[in-house]
Amino acid sequence: MSLSRGINLFKTVNSLKKPIYGHLMQQSRNSGGLYSYRCGAYPPSKLSIVGANVLQGFMWWWVLWHLWHESDHITGEFPWPDTSKYTDEELGIPPDDE
């Protein structure tokens, strides 16, 4: 009985000693794109370039449109109050005679 368990243990230890090259190759095989190890990156496809330009054009149109038509989001809806007209009591400053 101990001999059979020893053989299974030996097989398990022996399988752990094997190099893990299969794991590294599987990464590049299943990455879903082109593999470039010691060379420059491959150029993106024409579709991804056009799609990125359309997306960034829409994004800038959205930002600039809302800045022009709804600038109150940045500048505020109401005018700034004149702080020189505040009294000491409103500001929480105690009187001088205390």
Steps between C-alpha positions, in 0.01 A plus 500: 500500500774748587680404179201599284469831683871561460478446126212749470694749711807453280291562185353817649838639605650406164220681313564815708866502395414539130557847353202727457566585135153389401349771721702774331418379151133471585493866599612617159283246320180601678565872530266586215748716311832495321802392701809724501779384726816679390372738240294815488130495554279420206304796359133519596238415242335769289167432670640566849666825383180629341294386799732680744486821295121489480471435873735783598329736255163423658646543847646845421178608329306398814734687734519820294125501427418481869761758592348743251132437575510408869797692636322547834625156599850646520448869576208451739133590466493805725724809515767511767392697808685819587697398810569859603131545590501221761473609863722369779202321650434312174865401482506384865750762616449610864463873579814699583391591855506139623 
